[in-house]
Amino acid sequence: MSPDKSVITKDMIVNEVINKYPETDKIFTRYGVDMCCGGVQSVEKTAIACNVKNLDELVDALNEVVPKQEPVQSAVSAPVMSSTVEDAAKEEVKETPPPPPVTETTGPEKLEITGTVTVKDIIKNYPQTKGVFSKYGLLECGGEYGPEEAVYFFARVHNVDADCLIKELNDVIQGKAAAPEVSPEDMDTAYENIYEKFIKAAIVIALTTGCVYGAFMLFYMGIQHSLYAVSKVLIETHGHTQIFGWCGLFIMGVSYFVIPRFYAVKLYSGRLANLSFYFMVIGILLVFLFRSLLPLLDSSFFKLLIISGCLLEVLAILIFLLVAVKTILSAEKQELETYEGFLISGYLWFLVQALVFTGINVYTLKAGETVLPHILVYPLRHIQVMGFITLVIFGVLSRTIPAFLGLKTPNPKMNLLIMLGLNFSIILRATSQPLMAYFVDVSQPAYYIFNSLYFTSGCLEFVFILLFVYNLNILTKPEVDFSGMEIEKSYEKFVWAGIFWLIFAEAAVLIFTFFETSGTPVSHALIGAYRHAVTIGFITMMIFGFASRIIPISQGIKLYSYTLLTKIFILINVGCAMRVIFQPVAVHTGSTPAFLLMGISGFIECLAILLFGFNIWKTINKGKRRGTNDDEVHEAITTVTATTNVYHLIKQHPQTVDVLISKGFAQLKNPILRNTLTRAINIGQATKINPTNIDQLLIDLNESLKT
């Protein structure tokens, strides 16, 4: 055998290597090289993407397992030169040939799973493996059959030892070990997808007592040419439902989904997670309803219900923290990763702000007031927006964005410094602002001390947020080349827009901090515009982006409409920009057109949230309706062309299997390979991988369609 056919080089394509030398799959697995890119890139590029430190060592190890005799070819004959596979990949960007999912061992009925087989095909063909996935807390991910992700990549994303997982799966499939039992609680909640009720409730609240409610109030303010035309207590209840309902429920739901998968364990208790949902929803409704009615009827019973609602919210958050912490501890992690610091501190601020809100309400109701003290509201809002929501988002960004975009991993030491610095600045601002206001007429020396601390907090927050964005490496060149591969990127524009709005808002708050500490008050219109840039421009933008990325994956399907997602992106940015620009312009100039534009901006944002809710709701329901039939609806194939997908052709016209087998595609005799290898390959690509006269093949296939 000639050297070029027997020696593996760093320029060879991963699929080519595994196809020609199946034993190399174990070497790739040992070095942590997964098939996240479909296996169509070179060994060198894939190794870089998987953070392999010594490429030469990997190549040497691969060559050591190359048989001395002619290697046994896999079911699909691989091309000799890597350029053939690259040409096939480039021919159809959205359809790249996947690596072989299984390796035959002793017979057609005994198959060995390798790292490249998808989770969906494992569970679908071997239902007994559900117990293995349940053991690692992965049973819910991707619907009943799991996602269409290579099991090695799936394990790596969820911090599971891939070698151990694959060995356990093979032992169960081959009868060497009994399948682990799935606990009754896991069976009750496995496919329930607990997070769904949180997401749906958050959308409902946003479209009722949250965003829509606020939009009508804003429109009324625009008509009346005054930001004070609406009762302050109504504005406060609107803000409360946005923080606890829209953001709080959303973060709780997503956390219940991602935490078990970050740590490869089961959720501590599905029943407690469900209980936290009901406590939170009831608490939000009690506080909203009876705080809104209290100015109309000063009732002791109403006050009791308000406090009860606050306590239910606190209890819901305590249960949430208990489930989250117990889930994390069950992973027995030795080291704390930096993204975890953002998440944990954000969750703790979630509890702190709920306790502070409850205390402020108790104080206000005892004093016979209906409006929260102005001196405490601004610090509370800062804790809620920056301490709770932003830090949680930062944790998710640190964990996902570098991997999604193929970027260099954030520097862990810098991330730790940023996390500590942001928490310190939040504490400094939340304590110095009310104390500065208190001492302004009491003690000038004390006032100047807290005034300086307040200014320092603003500067620190701005600097650390810029450092966080810098440390994400989003402005650097990606380390992984994803060209020629089908990778969903619709969420990226939301991330970029959200980061822009965050930096814009933080620049504004730094300027406001400078004026406030120098003795010049900043208008309510400007403060409101800044806060809107954060809550809608940054927070809601990130919710839209990550929901459109995570929820379809959790269902094992695609988002209902990516076209609709683009319209949502335009609407939310237009609405946010109109509010941020025209609110201060209207108040400071008295311009009627500016007030009108400010007033209608809320409805534009509501339309964006409505369309987002519709898109997500349809996606979730689509996943539920799919059930055991996981094949997406595909247009009827009446004529076979070079771009016809092999999988859908066989599904719609089973008789074409005989034609393909007769033309040399013997691997299609194996039902497992037939169900996996064909999914992302068209006729043209198939004839390049297994050289066949494509013209004659198309003639024969089209003839078979007539029969």
C-alpha positions as CSV (number, residue, x, y, z in Angstrom):
1,M,0.0,0.0,0.0
2,S,1.3,3.4,-0.9
3,P,2.3,5.8,1.8
4,D,-0.3,8.4,0.9
5,K,-3.0,5.8,1.6
6,S,-1.5,4.5,4.9
7,V,-0.1,7.5,6.7
8,I,-2.4,9.9,8.5
9,T,-1.5,13.6,8.3
10,K,-2.8,16.7,9.9
11,D,-4.4,17.9,6.6
12,M,-6.6,14.8,6.2
13,I,-10.3,15.2,6.9
14,V,-11.6,13.6,10.1
15,N,-14.4,11.7,8.4
16,E,-11.8,10.3,5.9
17,V,-9.6,9.1,8.7
18,I,-12.4,7.4,10.7
19,N,-13.9,5.9,7.5
20,K,-10.6,4.4,6.4
21,Y,-9.3,3.4,9.8
22,P,-12.2,2.8,12.2
23,E,-9.8,2.2,15.1
24,T,-8.8,5.9,15.0
25,D,-12.2,6.8,16.5
26,K,-11.0,5.7,19.9
27,I,-7.9,7.8,19.6
28,F,-10.0,10.9,18.7
29,T,-12.2,10.1,21.7
30,R,-9.1,9.8,24.0
31,Y,-7.8,13.2,23.0
32,G,-11.2,14.9,23.3
33,V,-11.8,15.4,19.6
34,D,-15.5,15.4,18.8
35,M,-17.6,15.7,15.7
36,C,-19.2,19.0,16.5
37,C,-18.3,20.3,13.1
38,G,-19.7,17.3,11.3
39,G,-16.2,15.8,10.8
40,V,-15.7,17.6,7.5
41,Q,-12.7,19.7,8.6
42,S,-9.0,18.6,8.7
43,V,-7.5,16.9,11.7
44,E,-5.6,20.1,12.5
45,K,-8.6,22.4,12.5
46,T,-10.7,20.0,14.4
47,A,-8.0,19.5,17.0
48,I,-7.6,23.3,17.5
49,A,-11.4,23.6,17.9
50,C,-11.3,20.9,20.6
51,N,-8.3,22.5,22.4
52,V,-5.9,19.6,21.7
53,K,-2.6,20.9,23.1
54,N,-0.2,18.6,21.1
55,L,-1.2,18.1,17.5
56,D,1.9,16.1,16.6
57,E,1.2,13.7,19.5
58,L,-2.4,13.2,18.2
59,V,-1.2,12.5,14.7
60,D,1.4,10.0,16.0
61,A,-1.2,8.2,18.1
62,L,-3.5,8.0,15.0
63,N,-0.8,6.4,12.9
64,E,0.0,3.9,15.6
65,V,-3.4,2.2,15.2
66,V,-3.2,2.1,11.4
67,P,-3.2,-1.6,10.4
68,K,-0.1,-2.8,8.5
69,Q,-2.3,-4.6,6.0
70,E,-4.9,-3.0,3.8
71,P,-7.4,-1.4,6.2
72,V,-11.0,-2.6,6.3
73,Q,-13.2,0.0,4.7
74,S,-16.4,1.0,6.5
75,A,-19.8,0.6,4.9
76,V,-19.3,3.7,2.9
77,S,-16.1,3.9,0.9
78,A,-14.2,7.0,1.8
79,P,-12.5,9.1,-0.8
80,V,-8.7,8.9,-0.8
81,M,-8.0,12.6,-0.9
82,S,-9.5,15.1,1.5
83,S,-10.3,17.5,-1.3
84,T,-13.1,15.1,-2.4
85,V,-14.9,15.4,0.9
86,E,-14.3,19.2,0.9
87,D,-15.7,19.5,-2.5
88,A,-18.8,17.5,-1.5
89,A,-19.2,19.7,1.6
90,K,-18.9,22.9,-0.5
91,E,-21.3,21.7,-3.1
92,E,-24.2,21.9,-0.7
93,V,-23.5,24.2,2.2
94,K,-26.5,23.0,4.1
95,E,-25.9,19.3,3.7
96,T,-22.6,18.0,4.8
97,P,-21.9,14.2,4.9
98,P,-21.9,13.0,8.6
99,P,-19.4,10.6,10.0
100,P,-20.5,6.9,10.3
101,P,-22.6,6.5,13.5
102,V,-21.8,2.9,14.2
103,T,-19.2,0.3,13.6
104,E,-20.1,-3.3,12.9
105,T,-18.5,-5.9,15.1
106,T,-19.5,-9.6,14.9
107,G,-22.7,-9.5,12.9
108,P,-25.5,-7.4,11.5
109,E,-27.4,-7.5,14.8
110,K,-24.5,-6.6,17.0
111,L,-23.4,-3.0,16.6
112,E,-20.9,-0.9,18.6
113,I,-21.7,2.7,19.3
114,T,-18.8,5.1,18.6
115,G,-18.5,8.8,19.5
116,T,-20.1,9.9,16.3
117,V,-23.5,8.3,16.6
118,T,-26.3,10.7,17.5
119,V,-28.1,10.6,20.8
120,K,-31.4,10.4,18.9
121,D,-30.4,7.3,17.0
122,I,-29.1,5.6,20.1
123,I,-32.3,6.1,22.1
124,K,-34.6,5.4,19.1
125,N,-33.0,2.1,18.2
126,Y,-32.1,1.1,21.7
127,P,-34.8,2.4,24.1
128,Q,-33.1,0.5,27.0
129,T,-30.3,3.1,27.0
130,K,-32.7,5.7,28.5
131,G,-31.7,4.5,31.9
132,V,-28.0,5.3,31.1
133,F,-28.9,8.9,30.0
134,S,-31.2,9.3,33.0
135,K,-28.3,8.4,35.3
136,Y,-26.4,11.4,34.0
137,G,-29.5,13.7,34.1
138,L,-29.7,13.9,30.3
139,L,-33.0,12.2,29.6
140,E,-35.0,15.3,29.0
141,C,-32.7,17.0,26.5
142,G,-34.1,17.1,23.0
143,G,-37.4,15.5,23.5
144,E,-38.2,11.8,23.8
145,Y,-35.3,10.6,21.6
146,G,-32.8,13.3,22.4
147,P,-31.0,15.7,20.1
148,E,-29.4,15.0,16.8
149,E,-25.9,15.5,18.2
150,A,-23.0,13.2,18.2
151,V,-22.9,11.4,21.6
152,Y,-19.3,12.4,22.2
153,F,-20.1,16.1,21.6
154,F,-23.2,15.8,23.6
155,A,-21.2,14.3,26.5
156,R,-18.6,17.0,26.3
157,V,-21.1,19.9,26.3
158,H,-22.6,18.4,29.5
159,N,-19.3,17.7,31.2
160,V,-19.8,13.9,31.1
161,D,-16.9,11.5,30.7
162,A,-17.6,10.5,27.1
163,D,-15.5,7.3,27.3
164,C,-17.5,6.1,30.3
165,L,-20.8,7.1,28.8
166,I,-20.1,5.3,25.5
167,K,-18.8,2.2,27.3
168,E,-22.0,2.0,29.5
169,L,-24.2,2.4,26.4
170,N,-22.4,-0.4,24.6
171,D,-22.5,-2.6,27.6
172,V,-26.3,-2.2,27.9
173,I,-26.8,-2.6,24.1
174,Q,-24.7,-5.8,23.9
175,G,-26.2,-7.3,27.0
176,K,-23.0,-7.1,29.1
177,A,-24.7,-5.0,31.8
178,A,-28.3,-4.5,32.9
179,A,-29.9,-1.2,31.9
180,P,-30.2,1.2,34.8
181,E,-33.7,1.7,35.9
182,V,-35.4,5.1,35.4
183,S,-36.9,6.3,38.7
184,P,-40.6,6.9,38.9
185,E,-40.0,10.6,39.5
186,D,-37.8,10.7,36.4
187,M,-40.5,9.0,34.4
188,D,-43.1,11.5,35.6
189,T,-41.0,14.5,34.7
190,A,-38.5,13.3,32.0
191,Y,-40.4,14.6,29.0
192,E,-42.5,17.1,30.8
193,N,-39.8,19.7,30.2
194,I,-40.5,21.6,33.5
195,Y,-39.0,24.8,32.0
196,E,-41.9,25.1,29.5
197,K,-44.5,26.3,32.0
198,F,-42.0,28.9,33.2
199,I,-41.4,30.2,29.7
200,K,-45.1,30.2,28.8
201,A,-46.1,32.0,32.0
202,A,-43.3,34.6,31.5
203,I,-44.7,35.3,28.0
204,V,-48.3,35.5,29.3
205,I,-47.3,38.0,32.0
206,A,-45.3,40.1,29.5
207,L,-48.3,40.3,27.2
208,T,-50.7,41.2,30.0
209,T,-49.6,42.9,33.3
210,G,-46.0,43.5,32.0
211,C,-45.1,45.0,28.7
212,V,-48.7,45.5,27.3
213,Y,-49.8,47.1,30.6
214,G,-46.8,49.4,30.5
215,A,-47.4,50.2,26.9
216,F,-50.9,51.5,27.6
217,M,-49.6,53.6,30.5
218,L,-46.8,55.0,28.3
219,F,-49.3,55.9,25.5
220,Y,-51.5,57.7,28.1
221,M,-48.4,59.6,29.3
222,G,-47.7,60.6,25.7
223,I,-51.2,61.9,25.2
224,Q,-51.1,63.8,28.5
225,H,-47.6,65.2,27.8
226,S,-46.4,64.1,31.2
227,L,-44.5,61.1,32.7
228,Y,-46.5,61.8,35.9
229,A,-49.9,61.4,34.3
230,V,-50.2,57.8,35.7
231,S,-50.3,56.8,39.3
232,K,-46.8,55.9,40.6
233,V,-48.1,52.7,42.2
234,L,-49.3,51.4,38.8
235,I,-45.8,52.0,37.4
236,E,-44.3,50.1,40.4
237,T,-46.6,47.1,39.9
238,H,-45.7,47.1,36.2
239,G,-42.0,47.0,37.1
240,H,-42.6,44.3,39.6
241,T,-44.3,41.9,37.1
242,Q,-41.5,42.6,34.6
243,I,-38.7,41.7,37.1
244,F,-40.4,38.8,38.8
245,G,-42.6,37.6,36.0
246,W,-41.0,38.2,32.6
247,C,-37.4,38.0,33.7
248,G,-37.6,36.0,36.9
249,L,-39.8,33.1,35.6
250,F,-37.8,33.0,32.4
251,I,-34.5,32.7,34.2
252,M,-35.9,30.1,36.6
253,G,-37.2,28.0,33.7
254,V,-34.0,28.2,31.7
255,S,-31.9,27.4,34.8
256,Y,-33.9,24.3,35.5
257,F,-33.1,23.2,32.0
258,V,-29.4,24.1,31.7
259,I,-28.1,23.4,35.2
260,P,-28.5,19.6,35.0
261,R,-26.9,19.7,31.6
262,F,-24.0,21.9,32.6
263,Y,-23.2,19.3,35.3
264,A,-24.4,16.1,33.7
265,V,-26.7,15.2,36.6
266,K,-30.4,14.9,37.3
267,L,-32.4,17.8,38.5
268,Y,-32.6,17.5,42.2
269,S,-36.4,17.4,42.4
270,G,-38.9,18.0,39.6
271,R,-41.7,18.3,42.1
272,L,-40.0,21.0,44.1
273,A,-39.2,22.8,40.8
274,N,-42.9,22.7,39.9
275,L,-43.8,23.9,43.4
276,S,-41.5,27.0,43.0
277,F,-43.4,27.8,39.8
278,Y,-46.9,27.8,41.5
279,F,-45.6,29.8,44.5
280,M,-44.0,32.4,42.2
281,V,-47.0,32.9,39.9
282,I,-49.4,33.2,42.8
283,G,-47.1,35.6,44.6
284,I,-46.7,37.8,41.5
285,L,-50.5,37.9,40.9
286,L,-51.3,38.7,44.6
287,V,-48.7,41.6,44.7
288,F,-49.8,43.0,41.4
289,L,-53.5,42.9,42.0
290,F,-53.7,44.1,45.6
291,R,-51.0,46.8,45.4
292,S,-52.9,48.2,42.4
293,L,-56.2,48.2,44.3
294,L,-54.8,49.4,47.6
295,P,-55.0,53.2,46.7
296,L,-58.7,52.7,46.0
297,L,-59.5,50.7,49.1
298,D,-57.2,50.9,52.2
299,S,-58.0,47.4,53.4
300,S,-56.0,45.4,56.1
301,F,-57.0,42.3,54.2
302,F,-55.4,43.7,51.0
303,K,-52.3,44.5,52.9
304,L,-52.2,40.9,54.3
305,L,-52.5,39.5,50.8
306,I,-49.7,41.8,49.5
307,I,-47.3,40.6,52.2
308,S,-48.4,37.0,51.6
309,G,-47.6,37.4,47.9
310,C,-44.1,38.8,48.8
311,L,-43.5,35.9,51.1
312,L,-44.6,33.4,48.4
313,E,-42.1,34.9,46.0
314,V,-39.3,34.6,48.6
315,L,-40.3,31.0,49.2
316,A,-40.3,30.2,45.5
317,I,-36.8,31.7,45.2
318,L,-35.6,29.7,48.2
319,I,-36.9,26.5,46.7
320,F,-35.3,27.4,43.3
321,L,-32.0,28.0,45.1
322,L,-32.3,24.7,47.0
323,V,-33.0,22.7,43.8
324,A,-30.2,24.5,41.9
325,V,-27.6,24.1,44.7
326,K,-28.5,20.4,45.4
327,T,-28.3,19.7,41.6
328,I,-24.8,21.3,41.4
329,L,-23.5,19.6,44.5
330,S,-24.6,16.2,43.2
331,A,-22.0,16.6,40.5
332,E,-19.3,16.5,43.1
333,K,-17.3,19.2,41.2
334,Q,-13.8,19.9,42.5
335,E,-13.2,23.3,41.0
336,L,-15.5,26.3,40.5
337,E,-15.5,27.6,36.9
338,T,-15.7,31.3,36.4
339,Y,-19.1,31.3,34.7
340,E,-20.5,29.6,37.8
341,G,-19.4,32.6,39.8
342,F,-21.7,34.9,37.7
343,L,-24.6,32.5,37.9
344,I,-24.4,31.8,41.7
345,S,-23.9,35.5,42.6
346,G,-26.8,36.4,40.3
347,Y,-29.0,33.8,42.0
348,L,-28.1,35.1,45.4
349,W,-29.0,38.7,44.3
350,F,-32.3,37.2,43.1
351,L,-33.0,36.2,46.8
352,V,-31.6,39.5,48.2
353,Q,-33.8,41.7,46.0
354,A,-36.9,39.6,47.0
355,L,-36.1,40.0,50.7
356,V,-35.4,43.7,50.2
357,F,-38.7,44.2,48.3
358,T,-40.6,42.3,51.0
359,G,-39.0,44.5,53.7
360,I,-39.8,47.7,51.9
361,N,-43.4,46.7,51.4
362,V,-43.8,45.8,55.1
363,Y,-42.3,49.2,56.1
364,T,-44.5,51.0,53.5
365,L,-47.8,49.3,54.6
366,K,-47.1,49.9,58.3
367,A,-46.5,53.6,57.6
368,G,-49.9,53.7,55.8
369,E,-48.3,54.5,52.4
370,T,-49.1,53.0,49.1
371,V,-46.0,54.2,47.1
372,L,-42.6,52.7,47.9
373,P,-40.0,55.2,49.3
374,H,-38.2,57.0,46.5
375,I,-34.9,56.7,48.4
376,L,-35.0,52.9,48.3
377,V,-36.6,52.2,44.9
378,Y,-33.5,53.2,42.8
379,P,-31.1,51.0,44.8
380,L,-33.6,48.1,44.6
381,R,-34.0,48.5,40.8
382,H,-30.2,48.4,40.5
383,I,-29.9,45.2,42.5
384,Q,-32.6,43.6,40.4
385,V,-31.3,44.7,37.0
386,M,-27.5,44.5,37.5
387,G,-27.2,42.2,40.4
388,F,-29.7,39.6,39.5
389,I,-30.5,39.6,35.8
390,T,-27.3,40.9,34.3
391,L,-25.0,38.7,36.3
392,V,-27.0,35.6,35.3
393,I,-26.9,36.6,31.7
394,F,-23.1,37.2,32.0
395,G,-22.8,33.6,33.3
396,V,-24.7,32.2,30.4
397,L,-22.7,34.3,27.9
398,S,-19.4,33.2,29.4
399,R,-20.4,29.6,29.1
400,T,-21.9,29.6,25.6
401,I,-20.8,32.4,23.3
402,P,-17.1,31.3,22.9
403,A,-18.2,27.8,22.1
404,F,-21.1,28.9,19.8
405,L,-18.9,31.3,17.8
406,G,-15.7,29.2,17.9
407,L,-13.8,31.9,19.9
408,K,-11.0,31.6,22.4
409,T,-12.2,30.8,25.9
410,P,-12.4,33.8,28.2
411,N,-9.4,34.3,30.5
412,P,-10.6,32.7,33.8
413,K,-8.5,34.9,36.1
414,M,-9.9,38.1,34.4
415,N,-13.4,36.7,34.5
416,L,-13.0,36.1,38.2
417,L,-11.8,39.6,38.7
418,I,-14.7,41.0,36.7
419,M,-17.2,38.9,38.6
420,L,-15.9,40.1,42.0
421,G,-15.6,43.7,40.8
422,L,-19.1,43.8,39.5
423,N,-20.5,42.4,42.7
424,F,-18.5,44.9,44.7
425,S,-19.7,47.9,42.6
426,I,-23.3,46.7,43.0
427,I,-23.0,46.5,46.8
428,L,-21.3,49.9,46.8
429,R,-24.0,51.6,44.7
430,A,-26.9,50.0,46.5
431,T,-25.6,51.1,49.9
432,S,-24.1,54.5,49.1
433,Q,-27.0,55.9,47.1
434,P,-29.6,55.8,49.9
435,L,-27.1,56.9,52.5
436,M,-25.9,59.8,50.3
437,A,-29.5,60.9,50.0
438,Y,-30.1,60.5,53.8
439,F,-27.0,62.5,54.9
440,V,-27.4,65.3,52.4
441,D,-29.2,67.5,55.0
442,V,-27.8,65.8,58.1
443,S,-24.0,65.5,57.9
444,Q,-21.9,67.1,55.2
445,P,-18.8,65.0,55.9
446,A,-20.8,61.8,55.8
447,Y,-22.5,62.9,52.6
448,Y,-19.2,63.6,50.8
449,I,-17.9,60.1,51.8
450,F,-21.0,58.3,50.4
451,N,-21.0,60.7,47.4
452,S,-17.5,59.6,46.6
453,L,-18.4,55.9,47.0
454,Y,-21.4,56.4,44.8
455,F,-19.2,57.9,42.0
456,T,-16.6,55.1,42.5
457,S,-19.3,52.5,42.0
458,G,-20.4,54.0,38.7
459,C,-16.8,54.0,37.4
460,L,-16.1,50.5,38.5
461,E,-19.3,49.1,37.0
462,F,-18.5,50.7,33.6
463,V,-14.9,49.5,33.6
464,F,-15.8,45.9,34.6
465,I,-18.6,45.7,32.0
466,L,-16.2,46.8,29.3
467,L,-13.6,44.2,30.5
468,F,-16.3,41.5,30.4
469,V,-17.1,42.3,26.8
470,Y,-13.4,42.4,25.9
471,N,-12.8,39.1,27.7
472,L,-15.5,37.4,25.6
473,N,-13.1,37.7,22.7
474,I,-16.0,38.6,20.4
475,L,-13.8,41.1,18.5
476,T,-11.1,38.6,17.8
477,K,-10.8,36.2,14.9
478,P,-12.5,32.8,15.6
479,E,-10.2,29.9,16.3
480,V,-12.6,27.5,14.6
481,D,-13.5,27.7,10.9
482,F,-17.2,26.9,10.5
483,S,-17.4,27.8,6.8
484,G,-19.2,25.3,4.7
485,M,-21.2,23.9,7.6
486,E,-24.9,24.3,8.5
487,I,-24.8,26.2,11.8
488,E,-27.8,28.1,13.1
489,K,-26.7,31.8,13.7
490,S,-30.0,33.7,13.9
491,Y,-29.5,34.3,17.6
492,E,-26.1,36.1,17.0
493,K,-27.7,39.4,15.9
494,F,-29.6,39.6,19.2
495,V,-26.3,39.0,21.2
496,W,-24.5,41.8,19.3
497,A,-27.4,44.2,19.6
498,G,-27.8,43.4,23.3
499,I,-24.1,44.1,24.0
500,F,-24.4,47.4,22.1
501,W,-27.4,48.5,24.2
502,L,-25.6,47.5,27.4
503,I,-22.5,49.5,26.6
504,F,-24.7,52.5,25.5
505,A,-26.7,52.3,28.8
506,E,-23.6,52.0,31.0
507,A,-22.0,55.0,29.3
508,A,-25.2,56.9,30.0
509,V,-25.3,55.8,33.7
510,L,-21.6,56.8,34.1
511,I,-22.5,60.3,32.8
512,F,-25.5,60.5,35.0
513,T,-23.4,59.4,38.0
514,F,-21.0,62.2,37.3
515,F,-23.7,64.8,37.2
516,E,-25.5,63.5,40.3
517,T,-22.3,63.4,42.4
518,S,-21.4,67.0,41.3
519,G,-24.7,68.2,42.6
520,T,-26.7,68.4,39.3
521,P,-29.9,66.3,39.4
522,V,-30.6,64.1,36.4
523,S,-34.2,64.1,35.1
524,H,-36.6,61.2,35.5
525,A,-36.9,61.1,31.7
526,L,-33.2,60.4,31.3
527,I,-33.1,57.8,34.1
528,G,-36.1,56.1,32.6
529,A,-34.5,56.0,29.1
530,Y,-31.3,54.5,30.5
531,R,-33.2,51.9,32.4
532,H,-35.2,51.0,29.3
533,A,-32.0,50.6,27.3
534,V,-30.9,48.0,29.8
535,T,-34.2,46.1,30.4
536,I,-35.4,46.0,26.7
537,G,-32.2,46.7,24.7
538,F,-30.0,44.3,26.7
539,I,-32.1,42.0,28.8
540,T,-35.0,41.3,26.5
541,M,-32.7,41.2,23.5
542,M,-30.7,38.4,25.2
543,I,-33.9,36.6,26.2
544,F,-35.0,36.6,22.6
545,G,-31.7,35.5,21.3
546,F,-31.0,32.6,23.7
547,A,-34.6,31.4,23.8
548,S,-34.5,31.0,20.0
549,R,-31.3,29.0,20.3
550,I,-31.9,26.9,23.4
551,I,-35.6,26.0,23.2
552,P,-35.5,24.4,19.7
553,I,-32.5,22.3,20.9
554,S,-34.4,21.2,24.0
555,Q,-37.3,20.0,21.7
556,G,-35.0,18.4,19.2
557,I,-36.4,20.5,16.3
558,K,-35.9,23.8,14.5
559,L,-37.4,27.1,15.5
560,Y,-40.9,27.5,14.2
561,S,-40.0,30.5,12.0
562,Y,-36.6,32.1,11.4
563,T,-38.2,34.7,9.1
564,L,-40.4,35.8,12.0
565,L,-37.3,36.1,14.2
566,T,-35.8,38.7,11.9
567,K,-39.0,40.8,12.1
568,I,-38.9,40.5,15.9
569,F,-35.3,41.7,15.9
570,I,-36.2,44.8,13.8
571,L,-39.3,45.6,15.9
572,I,-37.7,45.4,19.3
573,N,-34.7,47.5,18.2
574,V,-37.0,50.2,16.6
575,G,-39.3,50.3,19.7
576,C,-36.4,50.5,22.1
577,A,-34.6,53.2,20.1
578,M,-37.8,55.3,19.9
579,R,-38.3,55.1,23.6
580,V,-34.7,55.9,24.5
581,I,-34.5,58.9,22.1
582,F,-37.9,60.5,22.3
583,Q,-38.7,60.2,26.0
584,P,-36.0,62.7,27.1
585,V,-36.6,64.8,23.9
586,A,-40.3,65.0,24.7
587,V,-39.9,65.9,28.3
588,H,-37.1,68.4,27.8
589,T,-38.6,70.2,24.7
590,G,-42.3,69.6,25.2
591,S,-42.6,68.5,21.6
592,T,-46.0,66.9,20.8
593,P,-44.6,64.7,18.0
594,A,-41.9,63.5,20.4
595,F,-44.5,62.6,23.0
596,L,-46.5,60.8,20.4
597,L,-43.5,58.7,19.2
598,M,-42.7,58.0,22.8
599,G,-46.2,56.8,23.4
600,I,-46.4,54.4,20.4
601,S,-42.9,52.9,21.0
602,G,-44.3,50.6,23.7
603,F,-46.8,49.1,21.3
604,I,-44.0,48.4,18.8
605,E,-42.1,46.5,21.6
606,C,-45.3,44.7,22.5
607,L,-45.8,43.5,19.0
608,A,-42.2,42.2,19.1
609,I,-42.9,40.3,22.3
610,L,-46.2,39.0,20.9
611,L,-44.5,37.6,17.8
612,F,-41.7,36.2,19.9
613,G,-44.2,34.5,22.2
614,F,-46.1,33.1,19.2
615,N,-42.8,31.8,17.7
616,I,-41.6,30.1,20.9
617,W,-45.1,28.8,21.8
618,K,-45.4,27.2,18.3
619,T,-41.9,25.7,18.6
620,I,-42.7,24.1,22.0
621,N,-46.1,22.7,20.8
622,K,-44.5,21.5,17.6
623,G,-42.1,19.5,19.7
624,K,-44.9,18.0,21.8
625,R,-47.0,17.1,18.7
626,R,-44.1,15.4,17.1
627,G,-44.2,12.6,19.7
628,T,-42.6,9.4,18.5
629,N,-42.7,10.6,14.9
630,D,-39.6,12.7,14.8
631,D,-39.4,13.3,11.1
632,E,-40.0,16.9,10.0
633,V,-42.6,17.6,7.3
634,H,-40.8,17.6,4.0
635,E,-42.2,18.5,0.6
636,A,-43.3,15.6,-1.6
637,I,-40.5,14.4,-3.9
638,T,-41.8,13.8,-7.4
639,T,-38.5,14.1,-9.3
640,V,-35.1,13.0,-8.1
641,T,-32.2,15.5,-8.7
642,A,-28.6,15.7,-7.5
643,T,-29.8,17.9,-4.6
644,T,-32.5,15.5,-3.4
645,N,-31.9,14.4,0.2
646,V,-31.3,10.6,0.4
647,Y,-33.1,10.2,3.8
648,H,-36.3,11.9,2.6
649,L,-36.2,10.1,-0.7
650,I,-36.1,6.7,1.0
651,K,-38.7,7.7,3.5
652,Q,-41.2,8.7,0.8
653,H,-40.2,6.1,-1.8
654,P,-38.9,2.9,0.0
655,Q,-38.5,1.2,-3.4
656,T,-35.5,3.5,-4.2
657,V,-33.4,1.6,-1.6
658,D,-33.1,-1.4,-3.9
659,V,-31.9,0.9,-6.7
660,L,-29.3,2.5,-4.5
661,I,-28.0,-0.8,-3.2
662,S,-27.7,-2.1,-6.7
663,K,-25.5,0.9,-7.6
664,G,-23.0,0.0,-4.9
665,F,-24.5,1.7,-1.8
666,A,-24.4,-1.6,0.2
667,Q,-24.4,0.2,3.5
668,L,-28.1,0.9,3.1
669,K,-28.8,-2.8,3.8
670,N,-28.2,-1.9,7.4
671,P,-31.3,-0.2,8.9
672,I,-29.3,1.7,11.4
673,L,-27.0,3.2,8.8
674,R,-29.9,3.8,6.5
675,N,-31.6,5.9,9.2
676,T,-28.5,7.9,10.2
677,L,-26.0,8.2,7.4
678,T,-28.5,9.5,4.9
679,R,-30.0,12.3,6.9
680,A,-27.5,15.1,5.9
681,I,-26.5,13.9,2.4
682,N,-27.9,14.4,-1.1
683,I,-27.6,12.2,-4.2
684,G,-24.8,14.3,-5.6
685,Q,-22.7,14.1,-2.5
686,A,-23.4,10.3,-2.2
687,T,-22.0,9.7,-5.7
688,K,-18.9,11.6,-4.8
689,I,-18.3,9.6,-1.6
690,N,-19.1,6.3,-3.4
691,P,-18.2,7.0,-7.1
692,T,-21.2,6.3,-9.2
693,N,-22.5,7.5,-12.6
694,I,-24.9,10.1,-11.4
695,D,-26.8,10.5,-14.7
696,Q,-27.7,6.8,-14.9
697,L,-28.5,6.7,-11.2
698,L,-30.9,9.6,-11.5
699,I,-32.6,7.9,-14.5
700,D,-33.0,4.7,-12.6
701,L,-34.3,6.4,-9.4
702,N,-36.9,8.5,-11.4
703,E,-38.0,5.3,-13.1
704,S,-38.5,3.6,-9.7
705,L,-40.7,6.5,-8.6
706,K,-43.2,5.6,-11.4
707,T,-43.6,2.2,-10.0
